[in-house]
Amino acid sequence: MTAVADVTRAVPERHYTHHDGRGVTPHRSNPVVIHREITTLDVQEGMNVVEFGTGSGYSGALLSELVGNSGHVTSLDIDAYLVRWAGLIHSERGVHNIRCHVADGTAGFPGRAPYDRMVAWCTPPLLPKAWVDQVADDGLIVAPLPIAAVPNMTVVAKIRVREGEPAVEAVFTGGYIEATTSPKDNLDLPGRWVDWENRVPSPSWISIAWRDADDHWNTGARTALTRLTKDAYTEPYEGGRLDWPSWRTFAAARADPQLTMAGLSPDLWAIGHSTASTAAVLQQDGQILADRPDSPSLAVLRDWLTAWESAGRPAPEAYTAALTRGAKGWDLRLTR
């Protein structure tokens, strides 16, 4: 039994995600996407595999079936509660080729390295050097990676490591919760790159790619967020129903230093342009918000949207992905 379709029938998903003793696992990944990522990972019997993000334990159970009795799975999560319960559920089912550990997954787990396969269910700030160092030659990594230094702009990348160097073989639409150094209790707020947050009169936040040009008091970020939440000018986007993954990827790939991401309403992300004195964003519901009708940022945002439509709303898979090495790892950026 090696096909992912076969092992999904062998592993009781709801036994992990809705366990009677632990309860429902919050913020769990869509099983269809889990199956896609594991299929991409190409796990074979006897392999040594590591996953970052134990969650309910369901993904680890699938991996343990794929590697078989001669293989081994290491599962890491920053949340001790999830780790302990997943380990217990595995044991209850008689699954003994997987071990769950409380650890910061961005550092990898050198004690079980080298790994034939790595998969991440959380998004690091970049591809960590530790991951690449701990992969066997010709090994694979499947992980969500940021494509801009603002939250929620990610793709899932399939990365081959040869002679210590990673190379992207494919990218897919997708992303997971940001990797953090402690368990995250507020799942509505991004775990990274939030430059200002308001909690009253209602929750809102903003992330600006130009944060290095802002001052110590985040004056630029605070001002931009205020302009978008207090007496903002609004207009509907006239381009029809949004393809959010396409628009998000297009905006990120422009690599504009004024790129901005915000959460102005519950469960609605917004992407646009801002400076220290002007701001404009397009929300997922198709509403455009700006500081004023003649906003310079609104003019830029309209130009971006026109270029996106002219390009045919390209899918994330249509871009060329490249990794750029830094001191701590590799940044992933897309171009067309």
C-alpha positions, 0 to 999 in steps of 0.5 A, spaced: 500 500 500 503 506 497 498 510 493 496 516 497 489 514 495 489 508 498 492 510 505 487 515 506 482 510 506 486 506 511 487 512 516 480 515 520 481 522 519 475 524 524 478 520 529 484 525 529 481 531 527 474 530 532 477 525 537 473 524 543 478 525 548 481 532 545 475 535 542 475 538 535 482 540 532 482 548 531 485 551 525 486 544 521 488 544 514 483 542 509 484 534 508 484 535 500 490 540 500 494 535 505 493 529 500 495 534 494 502 536 498 503 529 500 502 526 493 507 532 491 512 529 496 512 522 493 514 518 499 516 511 498 516 505 503 522 505 508 524 513 507 525 517 513 520 523 513 519 529 517 513 534 518 513 541 521 506 542 524 503 536 528 496 539 528 491 533 529 496 528 527 492 526 521 498 528 516 503 524 520 498 518 520 498 518 512 506 519 512 507 513 517 502 509 512 506 511 506 513 509 509 511 503 512 514 499 518 521 500 515 521 507 515 520 513 520 516 519 521 518 525 525 513 530 527 514 537 530 510 542 533 511 548 537 504 546 541 505 541 547 498 540 547 497 538 540 504 534 540 502 530 546 495 528 544 497 526 537 502 521 540 497 518 544 492 517 538 498 514 534 499 509 540 492 508 540 491 506 533 498 501 534 502 506 529 509 506 532 513 508 526 512 516 528 514 520 534 512 527 535 516 532 539 515 539 541 520 543 537 521 550 533 520 546 526 524 552 523 530 549 526 529 542 523 530 536 528 538 534 527 537 528 531 533 524 526 537 527 520 538 526 514 531 526 511 529 523 505 522 528 505 520 534 508 513 537 509 511 543 512 504 545 515 506 552 517 509 558 513 517 560 515 519 567 514 524 564 508 526 557 506 531 555 513 538 553 512 537 548 517 532 545 513 536 544 507 542 542 511 538 536 514 535 533 507 539 527 504 542 528 497 536 528 492 531 529 497 524 533 497 521 539 501 514 541 500 513 547 504 509 554 503 513 560 503 512 567 503 513 571 496 513 578 499 515 580 506 507 581 508 503 576 511 498 571 507 502 572 501 505 565 499 505 559 495 507 552 496 513 550 493 516 543 491 524 544 492 529 539 490 536 539 494 542 536 490 549 537 493 546 542 498 543 547 494 535 547 493 532 548 487 524 549 486 521 544 481 514 547 482 509 552 485 502 551 487 496 555 490 496 555 497 499 557 504 498 555 512 499 559 518 505 562 520 510 559 524 511 562 530 516 561 536 510 559 541 503 556 540 498 561 537 492 563 540 489 568 536 488 565 529 485 571 526 491 575 527 497 573 522 503 571 526 508 575 523 510 582 519 504 586 523 506 593 523 500 596 527 494 593 530 488 596 533 483 592 537 478 598 539 473 600 536 474 593 532 480 589 530 484 591 524 491 590 522 496 593 517 503 590 514 507 594 510 513 592 506 516 599 507 517 598 514 524 599 514 523 606 512 518 607 518 520 610 524 520 607 531 513 609 533 510 605 527 507 612 525 507 610 517 503 604 519 498 607 524 497 613 519 495 608 513 491 604 517 487 610 520 486 612 513 483 606 511 478 605 517 476 612 519 472 615 514 475 612 508 473 613 501 470 606 498 468 604 491 466 597 488 471 593 483 468 593 477 472 588 474 468 582 476 469 576 481 476 576 484 480 571 483 484 572 490 490 567 489 491 570 482 491 577 484 495 576 491 500 572 487 500 578 482 501 583 487 507 580 490 510 578 484 511 586 482 515 587 488 513 594 489 516 597 496 510 600 497 506 593 497 501 593 503 496 587 506 491 589 511 485 586 515 480 591 516 474 587 517 473 580 520 475 574 515 477 579 509 484 580 507 486 586 503 492 588 498 494 594 496 499 600 496 501 605 501 505 611 503 506 615 509 501 619 507 496 615 502 493 608 502 488 604 498 487 597 498 482 592 495 478 587 499 476 580 498 469 582 497 471 586 491 470 593 495 476 598 494 478 603 500 482 609 500 484 615 504 480 619 498 477 619 491 484 622 488 489 618 492 495 617 489 495 610 492 488 609 489 491 611 482 497 606 483 492 600 485 488 602 479 494 601 475 496 594 478 489 592 477 489 594 470 495 590 469 493 584 472 487 584 468 491 585 461 495 579 463 489 575 464 489 573 471 495 569 471 495 563 476 500 562 481 503 556 477 504 560 471 510 564 474 517 562 474 520 561 482 527 563 484 530 562 491 535 567 493 540 565 498 541 570 505 545 568 511 539 564 514 536 561 508 533 562 502 527 567 500 522 565 494 520 570 489 516 570 483 517 573 476 513 572 469 
